[in-house]
Amino acid sequence: MKPTFAKIMKFSTICAIVTSIGITSGTVSAAPAAKPVPVKSNPIQTIEFKTNDKFEDLRFLKNVIGNKKIVMIGESSHGAAEFNKSKARLVQFLHKEMGFNVLAFESGLGDTSGTYANISKLTGEETLRKSIYPVWHAKELVPMFDYIKQQSTSKQPLILTGFDMQPNPDFGRFMETWFAPIDKQFAVEAKNLEKKLTNIYYNVDWNQADWDQDYTYVLDGYTKIQKFMAENEAALQKDFPNNKTIMPIMKHVIADRIYMIQNMLKYQVAYNNLTPENYVVSKSLRENVAYLRDEMMASTLTWLVDNIYKDQKVIVWGHNYHVRKNNSVMDSPVQLHLYEGGSVQNMGELMPSRLKQKTYTIGLFMYEGATAGNDGKAMPVSTTKDPDSVESILKSTGKSYAFVDLTSPYNKEWKNSTHNGMYWGMIEEPFVPSQQYDGILFIKKTTPSVYLK
């Protein structure tokens, strides 16, 4: 089928572009009334973040999650205040009550880990701003980052890290500060190199006619950084005498930059320049930027779990698209980069089987209200829904907030059959709930995030 190309919103990351087949809006045709489906759920009383929370309404999760090593928490949309609040409270519960001591964001590994290494010099809000992508620079997340700051000096800190590979000027500034005592000129060059790579990656203030020379510049530049770090490892480590993970993490970041430049960057540049008129469906997974990004994220997350935090339990924070378990089986109109072979494997699907067995994956969905695009602009949640949709089924609980465990013997009437769920509250995606998630957190009504200025 010949695809049509709809850009629903412009993101600050690659997951910013929603590619749809034959869909250009969030409206759907009305469907006949469906017979009510019984739902077994756990009501949640509040989503507010509190320092003295007793978590009475979340204690059921101890039995639900059990001895899993990884909990992935998704969201059908970035930019929903209630998603941020509920996830922040889940993070606090998992940390305080279940010993999950690592929080890995869908943000740059270098940005997050470098910022956390300097957390003693920062406020909670500064940590938030410097570490994670702007889609989460929201006031409702400041209390969680204040908590991360407070816990950083405790016997059980909540360690902040990330698993994404996209370049970011914040990482360039980190390198500049870190390298400057050894070689001030090289430090400035490293900062400018990251800025240049960022401009190429996002097609910002960059001319594609300069590709050949710029490709050589960035590849040589990160190779030089790799050599610089190897030659000056002892001096660099002195800046973080009590942090034994900073060097292996930063070495991994630079190795990832080199791999991305060699294996992905030219396809990213080509993708950035696609329009409805010249859209090309990828014929190989090695050319599909959605797959390549998720492949790298899965590799980095696996590396963190196996090597850096092998004795820790890890919370993963990202979009439903990246954390759901079997994207390749979804016959979805939403694919970030169309592939002639169908839906591509995502990060959750690309994780090793041995880690999948130790993972509990939670999807977040809302029924009504509004959310925001990555540009911060409010967008209404579609008011027209299939009465047999996931959201309509969960709304029948009558609760503002409810959690459904899909691994339990309950909810057989609907969890193992195909239902629509809304991507970003706008586009219907058909999927089998139990095939994609172990649990679903339902928020009846959302409002747009309140972004930090």
Salt bridges, closest charged atoms under 4 A:
GLU48 OE2 - LYS85 NZ 3.35
ASP53 OD2 - ARG89 NE 2.65
ASP57 OD1 - ARG89 NH2 2.72
GLU75 OE2 - HIS78 ND1 2.41
GLU75 OE1 - LYS87 NZ 2.75
GLU97 OE1 - ARG59 NH1 3.11
GLU97 OE1 - LYS62 NZ 3.26
GLU106 OE2 - ARG293 NH2 3.15
GLU106 OE2 - HIS322 NE2 3.53
GLU125 OE2 - ARG129 NH2 2.95
ASP164 OD2 - ARG293 NH2 2.48
ASP170 OD1 - ARG173 NH2 2.59
GLU176 OE2 - LYS191 NZ 3.67
GLU194 OE2 - ARG257 NH2 2.71
ASP214 OD2 - LYS196 NZ 3.49
GLU233 OE1 - LYS251 NZ 2.80
ASP256 OD2 - HIS252 NE2 3.68
ASP294 OD1 - HIS322 ND1 3.05
GLU295 OE1 - ARG286 NH2 2.95
ASP306 OD2 - ARG354 NH2 2.59
ASP388 OD2 - HIS419 ND1 3.26
GLU429 OE1 - ARG324 NH1 3.17
ASP438 OD1 - LYS325 NZ 2.82
